[in-house]
Amino acid sequence: MAKNSPARRRDIAAKGAFDDGAYDNVVLSATFEQNELTLNRAAEQLAPRLKSSFTFVNLASLLVLVAAAVLFGDLTAVLIVLFLIAIALLYVSSNWNRLAVRYARGTNLSPSAYEGSVHVVVCDDAVHVEDEGGSHETFPFSELRSVRSTPDCVVAGFGRRRYVFVPRSALSEGRFRELIRVLEGHLH
């Protein structure tokens, strides 16, 4: 019989601290550590297409700036405003990852929002998130707004800066696909 590594023993001990019997109609559950790595992975999924939109708008504003300079060279105020817009958009698109992580820290995805391991229980009607400190949140599927998944994680958005993050490493491959299927099935 293979030995359990210290990390595996800690995961098994954390799973024992949570009771899925307190919930009705449990579809699946996962236990994991919420840390800086999970925060960064979740932040990448909050608005994955928005960065490319900012880049496109920045390019368009630069083209408008050049066209305005060629056609209306005497409107200095307009050129300055267009230049400032282009600089602001360039800043946002080049610092997108840092801005996304800063936003994620202000949501319930922040590692400081939880004590110890995080346990996510998916039921027929809601997703429940609890930690070792006794904190408990319920996210009804009626409030589900978005589901974004990658091979590494899934992030479900419930509006008002409330998200549920589950890393792929917390589940087997089949259970991870089942989680994505259940979440996408409840999406409005």
TADAZI-V79105 format. One record per residue. N is the residue number from 1. SS is DSSP state (alpha for helix, beta for strand, coil for the rest). PSI is psi in radians with two decimals (none if undefined). Layout:
BEGIN
N;SS;PSI, N;SS;PSI
END
This chain:
BEGIN
1;coil;2.37, 2;coil;2.55, 3;coil;2.62, 4;coil;2.37, 5;coil;2.85, 6;alpha;-0.67, 7;alpha;-0.71, 8;alpha;-0.71, 9;alpha;-0.67, 10;alpha;-0.72, 11;alpha;-0.74, 12;alpha;-0.73, 13;alpha;-0.69, 14;alpha;-0.68, 15;alpha;-0.57, 16;alpha;-0.36, 17;coil;-0.25, 18;coil;2.52, 19;coil;1.92, 20;alpha;-0.23, 21;alpha;-0.25, 22;alpha;-0.16, 23;coil;2.60, 24;coil;2.51, 25;coil;0.95, 26;beta;2.18, 27;beta;-0.85, 28;beta;2.87, 29;beta;2.75, 30;beta;2.52, 31;beta;2.34, 32;beta;2.94, 33;beta;2.24, 34;coil;2.04, 35;coil;-2.96, 36;alpha;-0.64, 37;alpha;-0.79, 38;alpha;-0.60, 39;alpha;-0.78, 40;alpha;-0.73, 41;alpha;-0.72, 42;alpha;-0.72, 43;alpha;-0.61, 44;alpha;-0.46, 45;alpha;-0.05, 46;alpha;-0.69, 47;coil;1.24, 48;coil;-0.51, 49;coil;-0.18, 50;alpha;-0.59, 51;alpha;-0.78, 52;alpha;-0.54, 53;alpha;-0.75, 54;alpha;-0.69, 55;alpha;-0.74, 56;alpha;-0.79, 57;alpha;-0.65, 58;alpha;-0.79, 59;alpha;-0.76, 60;alpha;-0.70, 61;alpha;-0.62, 62;alpha;-0.68, 63;alpha;-0.69, 64;alpha;-0.69, 65;alpha;-0.80, 66;alpha;-0.77, 67;alpha;-0.73, 68;alpha;-0.65, 69;alpha;-0.67, 70;alpha;-0.79, 71;alpha;-0.71, 72;coil;1.11, 73;coil;-0.33, 74;coil;-0.03, 75;coil;1.33, 76;alpha;-0.67, 77;alpha;-0.73, 78;alpha;-0.72, 79;alpha;-0.68, 80;alpha;-0.75, 81;alpha;-0.79, 82;alpha;-0.66, 83;alpha;-0.76, 84;alpha;-0.65, 85;alpha;-0.76, 86;alpha;-0.70, 87;alpha;-0.74, 88;alpha;-0.76, 89;alpha;-0.63, 90;alpha;-0.72, 91;alpha;-0.80, 92;alpha;-0.80, 93;alpha;-0.57, 94;alpha;-0.39, 95;coil;0.45, 96;alpha;-0.81, 97;alpha;-0.77, 98;alpha;-0.71, 99;alpha;-0.66, 100;alpha;-0.70, 101;alpha;-0.69, 102;alpha;-0.74, 103;alpha;-0.77, 104;alpha;-0.56, 105;alpha;-0.45, 106;coil;0.04, 107;coil;-3.05, 108;coil;0.10, 109;coil;-0.23, 110;coil;2.38, 111;alpha;-0.46, 112;alpha;-0.17, 113;alpha;-0.22, 114;coil;2.64, 115;coil;2.06, 116;coil;-2.60, 117;beta;2.65, 118;beta;2.37, 119;beta;2.14, 120;beta;2.19, 121;beta;2.12, 122;beta;2.11, 123;beta;-3.11, 124;coil;-0.54, 125;coil;-0.24, 126;beta;2.95, 127;beta;2.28, 128;beta;2.35, 129;beta;2.22, 130;beta;2.81, 131;beta;3.09, 132;coil;-0.37, 133;coil;-0.05, 134;coil;-0.02, 135;coil;2.46, 136;beta;2.31, 137;beta;2.50, 138;beta;2.29, 139;beta;1.73, 140;beta;2.52, 141;alpha;-0.37, 142;alpha;-0.34, 143;alpha;0.05, 144;coil;2.18, 145;coil;-0.57, 146;beta;2.65, 147;beta;2.10, 148;beta;2.26, 149;beta;2.65, 150;coil;3.07, 151;coil;-0.25, 152;coil;-0.42, 153;beta;2.98, 154;beta;2.41, 155;beta;2.16, 156;beta;2.22, 157;beta;2.30, 158;coil;0.29, 159;coil;2.83, 160;coil;0.75, 161;coil;0.61, 162;coil;2.19, 163;beta;2.73, 164;beta;2.19, 165;beta;2.34, 166;beta;2.09, 167;beta;2.65, 168;alpha;-0.59, 169;alpha;-0.27, 170;alpha;-0.18, 171;coil;2.79, 172;coil;2.91, 173;alpha;-0.79, 174;alpha;-0.74, 175;alpha;-0.60, 176;alpha;-0.77, 177;alpha;-0.64, 178;alpha;-0.71, 179;alpha;-0.81, 180;alpha;-0.74, 181;alpha;-0.76, 182;alpha;-0.82, 183;alpha;-0.79, 184;alpha;-0.50, 185;alpha;-0.47, 186;coil;0.01, 187;coil;2.35, 188;coil;none
END
